[in-house]
Amino acid sequence: MLEILGKTNIDFIGKRHLAFLFSGIMVLLGIVAVVQISRGHANLGIDFAGGTAVQLKFDKAIRIDEARQTLESHGLTNAEIQEFVNDNKLLIRVKAGTTIEEKVADRIIAAFRKEFPDNSFVIESTTEIGPTIGQKLQQDALIAVLISFVGIILYIAARFEFRFGVAAAVSTFHDVLAVLGTLYILDKEITLLVVTALLTLAGYS
């Protein structure tokens, strides 16, 4: 009979040291990521680093490259732009420390009014998050993750045995750190959505 995979009798136990090494590296990366995030040296979104977010709805569609050129010409060189094509909307984010802090939202609005006088727009929302609030959100996110670990231990300890709860928490801790370390190495932005995903991962691990 034709064998597609060939020999499938793999000695996983004999190769466990490779798995331990890989897991150890991933956990170490996760710990480094946690330290760097707490120091503010990771790629943090404005939720944690602080900054300004402005959402605009235009009468006519505007290309994202035109929007970026407009912002750069007005000194907003590190702005992040998200486009909602069907609704003619733009969401502009500027992190704290990447530009002049004074009235960033007003500068964004003034730039588009000047460069697109024939394309009126509505300011749907403006959000400004200071560094202090960003640090508070970091602390709250860490507390939320720790509470989820404690909850897992208590639930499994009540249903089965305490040692099983500890083992499950260690496994969950490993999974969360591995994902966080991967995001850090890839320089992905850490936002509240990422924290939500990590909490979901902790719940399903």
Protein Blocks (a to p, Z undefined) as FASTA:
>chain_A
ZZfklpabdcfklmmmmmmmmmmmmmmmmmmmmmmmmnopaccdfklnopaddddddfbd
cdfklmmmmmmmnopakbccdddfknopacddddehiacfehkllmmmmmmmmmmmmlcc
ddfbdcdddfklmmmmmmmmmmmmmmmmmmmmmmmmmmmcmklmmmmmmmmmmmmmmmmm
mmmmnopacdfklmmmmmmmmmmZZ
